Amino acid sequence: MTEPAAARRPRADAARNRERILEVANEAFREGGLEVSVAEIARRAGVGSGTLFRNFPTKTDLIHAIVEMHMNQWLDVIEKSLAAEEVGPAFEAFFERAVLFNYLDRGMLEAVKGGMLNDDADLNACKCEALASTAKLIERAQAAGVLRQDLNADDIYALAAGVAESAHAAVREGLADPKDAHMRYMGVMLAGLRPVG
């Protein structure tokens, strides 16, 4: 027997509310970091605090959902890079995305620095999968002669974070435009990642 539309509506509304909360929280954390309050997120999403807490009982649950969403998106980025025919451009595009990940998303960066990927079993599994897939991409780039042989996945992520931090410092000191501050440093880094000779 088909369930009446009126009975289905609350579930559809609840799903929309959850997606709206995630969308707003993602934007709020990206711009303001993890200190943005759940009350502010509920206000921006146009829902009551009760609705927010029915979907995410604690702020940690909400942050977890955002981080998990980003990790799954990041795994897709790596897989697309691995599937690309031209490994050189694919690796450079991957590295630029890694830099932007650090440069643009304050909340995600705080979650990573705070150890969330290590402390949570599900997120740690995503992290390990990302590192393993990144290692495959690095090996492919090294075999093609477009990447130095002495680099591993941890190196690449540390260097991407360093580029982003250098760009943030340049913006703070008034030396670069926030819109493209990362581009100069990223170009320098990519040149250094290529094999010598």
C-alpha beads as a LAMMPS data file, in Angstrom:
LAMMPS data file: protein, C-alpha beads

197 atoms
196 bonds

1 atom types
1 bond types

-500.0 500.0 xlo xhi
-500.0 500.0 ylo yhi
-500.0 500.0 zlo zhi

Masses

1 110.0

Atoms # bond

1 1 1 0.000 0.000 0.000
2 1 1 1.345 3.406 -0.988
3 1 1 2.077 5.700 1.936
4 1 1 0.072 8.969 1.797
5 1 1 1.966 12.055 0.652
6 1 1 1.154 13.800 3.927
7 1 1 2.935 11.025 5.826
8 1 1 5.979 11.250 3.573
9 1 1 6.321 15.038 3.808
10 1 1 7.941 15.221 7.266
11 1 1 10.717 12.872 6.139
12 1 1 11.332 14.958 3.012
13 1 1 11.345 18.123 5.103
14 1 1 13.740 16.528 7.590
15 1 1 16.098 15.528 4.767
16 1 1 16.014 19.055 3.367
17 1 1 16.681 20.508 6.812
18 1 1 19.655 18.203 7.294
19 1 1 21.131 19.133 3.912
20 1 1 20.553 22.830 4.609
21 1 1 22.279 22.561 8.001
22 1 1 25.260 20.784 6.432
23 1 1 25.487 23.364 3.644
24 1 1 25.361 26.310 6.046
25 1 1 27.707 24.702 8.584
26 1 1 30.219 23.912 5.867
27 1 1 30.235 27.538 4.729
28 1 1 30.364 28.891 8.295
29 1 1 33.238 26.618 9.354
30 1 1 35.139 27.316 6.132
31 1 1 35.022 31.064 6.710
32 1 1 35.067 31.319 10.503
33 1 1 36.661 28.113 11.714
34 1 1 35.232 25.608 14.153
35 1 1 34.491 28.255 16.807
36 1 1 31.291 29.258 14.986
37 1 1 28.441 28.321 17.346
38 1 1 25.659 25.872 16.571
39 1 1 23.179 28.616 17.462
40 1 1 24.663 30.780 14.704
41 1 1 24.526 27.886 12.250
42 1 1 20.872 27.221 13.113
43 1 1 20.091 30.920 12.638
44 1 1 21.790 31.039 9.244
45 1 1 20.079 27.818 8.162
46 1 1 16.673 29.169 9.179
47 1 1 15.931 26.284 11.546
48 1 1 15.432 26.040 15.285
49 1 1 18.113 24.715 17.595
50 1 1 15.899 21.686 18.261
51 1 1 15.922 20.798 14.563
52 1 1 19.687 21.099 14.424
53 1 1 20.178 18.917 17.508
54 1 1 17.750 16.275 16.223
55 1 1 20.047 15.872 13.218
56 1 1 23.335 16.400 15.034
57 1 1 23.069 15.806 18.809
58 1 1 26.418 17.499 19.476
59 1 1 28.604 20.012 17.707
60 1 1 31.210 17.262 17.337
61 1 1 28.644 15.189 15.395
62 1 1 28.101 18.116 13.032
63 1 1 31.823 18.674 12.540
64 1 1 32.286 14.933 11.966
65 1 1 29.648 14.976 9.220
66 1 1 31.337 17.940 7.501
67 1 1 34.797 16.368 7.705
68 1 1 33.495 13.023 6.435
69 1 1 31.831 14.792 3.507
70 1 1 35.094 16.535 2.629
71 1 1 37.120 13.343 2.950
72 1 1 34.792 11.524 0.559
73 1 1 35.044 14.422 -1.889
74 1 1 38.824 14.316 -1.557
75 1 1 38.893 10.578 -2.300
76 1 1 36.971 11.355 -5.512
77 1 1 39.587 13.971 -6.447
78 1 1 42.399 11.441 -6.020
79 1 1 40.567 8.733 -7.970
80 1 1 39.938 11.121 -10.869
81 1 1 43.614 12.075 -10.852
82 1 1 44.585 8.396 -10.958
83 1 1 42.225 7.774 -13.870
84 1 1 43.562 10.668 -15.981
85 1 1 45.541 9.766 -19.097
86 1 1 48.138 12.542 -18.719
87 1 1 49.793 12.039 -15.343
88 1 1 51.783 15.307 -15.323
89 1 1 48.799 17.670 -15.605
90 1 1 46.755 15.354 -13.377
91 1 1 49.335 15.492 -10.593
92 1 1 49.666 19.274 -10.835
93 1 1 45.872 19.689 -10.700
94 1 1 45.794 17.355 -7.686
95 1 1 48.494 19.375 -5.928
96 1 1 46.657 22.635 -6.612
97 1 1 43.493 21.155 -5.080
98 1 1 45.515 20.064 -2.028
99 1 1 46.851 23.614 -1.640
100 1 1 43.380 25.129 -1.999
101 1 1 42.029 22.624 0.515
102 1 1 44.433 24.125 3.072
103 1 1 44.177 27.707 1.869
104 1 1 40.418 28.142 1.609
105 1 1 38.855 25.934 4.298
106 1 1 39.712 27.170 7.774
107 1 1 37.391 24.762 9.591
108 1 1 38.639 21.668 7.811
109 1 1 42.226 22.693 8.449
110 1 1 41.479 23.144 12.157
111 1 1 39.851 19.701 12.283
112 1 1 42.893 18.096 10.657
113 1 1 45.359 19.963 12.874
114 1 1 43.267 19.059 15.915
115 1 1 43.772 15.356 15.222
116 1 1 40.197 14.528 14.279
117 1 1 41.332 12.262 11.430
118 1 1 43.413 10.249 13.878
119 1 1 40.968 10.145 16.790
120 1 1 37.883 8.944 14.905
121 1 1 37.960 5.406 13.472
122 1 1 35.796 6.146 10.405
123 1 1 37.680 9.318 9.528
124 1 1 41.012 7.603 10.112
125 1 1 39.977 4.910 7.635
126 1 1 39.229 7.670 5.079
127 1 1 42.608 9.247 5.806
128 1 1 44.443 5.938 5.323
129 1 1 42.599 5.326 2.056
130 1 1 43.494 8.818 0.855
131 1 1 47.163 8.316 1.722
132 1 1 47.250 4.936 -0.040
133 1 1 45.605 6.337 -3.180
134 1 1 47.891 9.381 -3.112
135 1 1 50.884 7.036 -2.910
136 1 1 49.667 5.343 -6.104
137 1 1 49.376 8.714 -7.840
138 1 1 52.883 9.659 -6.690
139 1 1 54.331 6.356 -7.919
140 1 1 52.644 6.874 -11.278
141 1 1 54.029 10.415 -11.552
142 1 1 57.507 9.234 -10.557
143 1 1 57.407 6.400 -13.096
144 1 1 56.438 8.935 -15.785
145 1 1 59.435 11.102 -14.840
146 1 1 57.406 14.150 -13.819
147 1 1 57.990 13.949 -10.049
148 1 1 61.099 13.579 -7.889
149 1 1 61.799 10.079 -6.631
150 1 1 62.404 11.081 -2.999
151 1 1 58.825 12.122 -2.195
152 1 1 55.952 10.295 -0.524
153 1 1 52.309 11.094 0.279
154 1 1 53.090 12.661 3.661
155 1 1 55.650 14.939 1.961
156 1 1 53.137 16.099 -0.631
157 1 1 50.477 16.992 1.932
158 1 1 53.023 18.761 4.154
159 1 1 54.298 20.787 1.192
160 1 1 50.761 21.701 0.101
161 1 1 50.031 22.906 3.638
162 1 1 53.265 24.907 3.594
163 1 1 52.298 26.647 0.364
164 1 1 48.922 27.569 1.850
165 1 1 50.498 28.898 5.049
166 1 1 52.985 30.982 3.040
167 1 1 50.084 32.452 1.082
168 1 1 48.191 33.258 4.296
169 1 1 51.289 34.986 5.685
170 1 1 51.687 37.061 2.511
171 1 1 48.052 38.165 2.725
172 1 1 48.383 39.082 6.416
173 1 1 51.431 41.221 5.618
174 1 1 49.697 42.928 2.687
175 1 1 52.056 41.396 0.135
176 1 1 49.491 39.481 -1.904
177 1 1 45.865 39.496 -3.011
178 1 1 43.793 36.907 -1.095
179 1 1 42.149 35.735 -4.328
180 1 1 45.353 34.341 -5.840
181 1 1 48.033 34.574 -3.159
182 1 1 48.636 30.829 -3.339
183 1 1 49.401 30.777 -7.079
184 1 1 52.955 32.181 -6.966
185 1 1 54.069 29.912 -4.148
186 1 1 52.418 26.922 -5.760
187 1 1 54.262 27.539 -9.028
188 1 1 57.572 27.700 -7.176
189 1 1 56.772 24.493 -5.290
190 1 1 55.683 22.592 -8.402
191 1 1 58.946 23.545 -10.095
192 1 1 60.823 22.153 -7.092
193 1 1 58.858 18.905 -7.194
194 1 1 59.983 18.101 -10.732
195 1 1 63.053 15.911 -11.276
196 1 1 66.351 17.767 -11.721
197 1 1 68.003 17.482 -15.106

Bonds

1 1 1 2
2 1 2 3
3 1 3 4
4 1 4 5
5 1 5 6
6 1 6 7
7 1 7 8
8 1 8 9
9 1 9 10
10 1 10 11
11 1 11 12
12 1 12 13
13 1 13 14
14 1 14 15
15 1 15 16
16 1 16 17
17 1 17 18
18 1 18 19
19 1 19 20
20 1 20 21
21 1 21 22
22 1 22 23
23 1 23 24
24 1 24 25
25 1 25 26
26 1 26 27
27 1 27 28
28 1 28 29
29 1 29 30
30 1 30 31
31 1 31 32
32 1 32 33
33 1 33 34
34 1 34 35
35 1 35 36
36 1 36 37
37 1 37 38
38 1 38 39
39 1 39 40
40 1 40 41
41 1 41 42
42 1 42 43
43 1 43 44
44 1 44 45
45 1 45 46
46 1 46 47
47 1 47 48
48 1 48 49
49 1 49 50
50 1 50 51
51 1 51 52
52 1 52 53
53 1 53 54
54 1 54 55
55 1 55 56
56 1 56 57
57 1 57 58
58 1 58 59
59 1 59 60
60 1 60 61
61 1 61 62
62 1 62 63
63 1 63 64
64 1 64 65
65 1 65 66
66 1 66 67
67 1 67 68
68 1 68 69
69 1 69 70
70 1 70 71
71 1 71 72
72 1 72 73
73 1 73 74
74 1 74 75
75 1 75 76
76 1 76 77
77 1 77 78
78 1 78 79
79 1 79 80
80 1 80 81
81 1 81 82
82 1 82 83
83 1 83 84
84 1 84 85
85 1 85 86
86 1 86 87
87 1 87 88
88 1 88 89
89 1 89 90
90 1 90 91
91 1 91 92
92 1 92 93
93 1 93 94
94 1 94 95
95 1 95 96
96 1 96 97
97 1 97 98
98 1 98 99
99 1 99 100
100 1 100 101
101 1 101 102
102 1 102 103
103 1 103 104
104 1 104 105
105 1 105 106
106 1 106 107
107 1 107 108
108 1 108 109
109 1 109 110
110 1 110 111
111 1 111 112
112 1 112 113
113 1 113 114
114 1 114 115
115 1 115 116
116 1 116 117
117 1 117 118
118 1 118 119
119 1 119 120
120 1 120 121
121 1 121 122
122 1 122 123
123 1 123 124
124 1 124 125
125 1 125 126
126 1 126 127
127 1 127 128
128 1 128 129
129 1 129 130
130 1 130 131
131 1 131 132
132 1 132 133
133 1 133 134
134 1 134 135
135 1 135 136
136 1 136 137
137 1 137 138
138 1 138 139
139 1 139 140
140 1 140 141
141 1 141 142
142 1 142 143
143 1 143 144
144 1 144 145
145 1 145 146
146 1 146 147
147 1 147 148
148 1 148 149
149 1 149 150
150 1 150 151
151 1 151 152
152 1 152 153
153 1 153 154
154 1 154 155
155 1 155 156
156 1 156 157
157 1 157 158
158 1 158 159
159 1 159 160
160 1 160 161
161 1 161 162
162 1 162 163
163 1 163 164
164 1 164 165
165 1 165 166
166 1 166 167
167 1 167 168
168 1 168 169
169 1 169 170
170 1 170 171
171 1 171 172
172 1 172 173
173 1 173 174
174 1 174 175
175 1 175 176
176 1 176 177
177 1 177 178
178 1 178 179
179 1 179 180
180 1 180 181
181 1 181 182
182 1 182 183
183 1 183 184
184 1 184 185
185 1 185 186
186 1 186 187
187 1 187 188
188 1 188 189
189 1 189 190
190 1 190 191
191 1 191 192
192 1 192 193
193 1 193 194
194 1 194 195
195 1 195 196
196 1 196 197
